Amino acid sequence: MQDNTTKAVISLLDNAVYRVVDGKLEQVDKPKDGFGEQTIYWQDGKPHRYKVSYTKR
């Protein structure tokens, strides 16, 4: 069995959400202001796209 792993280093001090697509790590954008929501859409077993929205009080 071959080991095809790749490692990435991230800071655990930063509040963030990440997604991995085809071996590449990508930080998901944060909501700009107020109360936020991040929605990830999957297609064929992979995270395909995401939506970031927010509301203000």
Secondary structure, DSSP 8 states (H G I E B T S, - for coil): -----------TTS---EEEETTEEEE----SSSEEEEEEEEETTEEEEEEEEEE--
